[in-house]
């Protein structure tokens, strides 16, 4: 859990934390409990890195070793032998 909190910080994750804190503070000043819960959701999403803030919404980049391997020509169709 500690590793998940301290690593993998991106700009979007930081924005989730900051905006979540802003909504929590504003909700508590206005005594709007729904606002506190709404801000708490985004705050925890940023802190613990789940949802899009955790990088689950993008494809991980490929390693350099796989980028240099020759791939099959996309113009050639792939055939499968049927017996």
Secondary structure by P-SEA (a helix, b strand, c coil): caaaaaccccaaaaaaaaaaaaaaaaaaaaccaaaaaaaaaaaaaaaacccccccccccccccccccccccccccbbbbbbcc
